[in-house]
Amino acid sequence: MSELACLHAVVYGHVQGVNYRVATRRQAQSLGLVGWVRNQPDGSVEVVAEGARPRLQQLLNWLHVGPPSARVYEVHATWRDAESEFTHFTVRF
């Protein structure tokens, strides 16, 4: 079984108003991950996801690109142990 982990990422660029959150939720769900995504007041998007580390790495790779209308300039990512606090992946407001 793969190691379970938690990814915390903050995505910078033109990532609000371009369906970034919805596309992130879709991508995370397709990878079997749980957690959430939300817009931040500074224009960034914050993501917290838990699951198998290889799947989280796939999500992180995707976050660097995002949906076609997004322009990602930078992604800050940190890793920690999973706490199993989520049951599904949601968009937070």
N, C-alpha and C positions, 0 to 999 in steps of 0.2 A: 504494500500500500504506500502511496506517495505521502511525503511529509505534508501535514496541513500547516498553513501559514496564513498570515494576514498582510495584505498590501495596502499601504496608505499612499496615495499619489495626489499631487496637485498639478494640474495641467494649465499651462499659460499659453496665450495666443488669442486668435479669433475663434473662441470656443463657446461663446454664449450666443443664443439666437440662431444657431445653425444645426439644431437637433442633436447636439453632442451628448446630452444626458440620455435621451431616448435610445440613441445608437449604442451608447455604453451599456445601458441596461440590457439591450438585446444581445450584445456581444457577450456580456458576463453570463447571462442566462444560457446562451448556447454552449458555454464552456462549463456549465454546472456550478457556477460560483454564486455565493450569497454576499449581501452587503448593501451598499447604497452609493448614489452619486448625487451631487447637488452643486448649484451655482454658488459662487462666493461673491461678496460685494465688490471685490477688486477686479472682477471680470474673469477670474480663473474658475476652474471646475475641480472640485474635490471628489475623490473616489476612495472608498474603503471596501475592500473585497476579501473574502475568506474562501479557502479551498485548497486543493492540491497545488503545491508550489509550481509544477510545470504549467498548469492551467493559468495560474496567476501571472506567470512570466509571459504567456501568450497574450493575456489581457494587457499587460504593461507594454508589450510590443505594439499592440493595436492602439493604445492610448497615445503613442508618439505620432500616429497618423490621423486617427479619428475618422469621422464620416467625410465624404467628398467636399462638402462646403466649409469644413473647418481648416484652419491654418494653425498648426501646433508649433510653437517656438521652443518650448522647454517643458520638461516633465521632471518634477522632484518626487522621488519615490523612496519610501522607507519600508522595511520589513520587520515584522514581529511575529510572535507565536499566535496562532489562532486561539480565540476565546470561545468559539462556537456560540456567539451571541445572536446570530441572524438565522432566519429560516428561508428567506428568499432575497432577491435583489430588487431594490426599489429606487425610485427617483424621489428625493426629498426636496421640499420647498422651504 
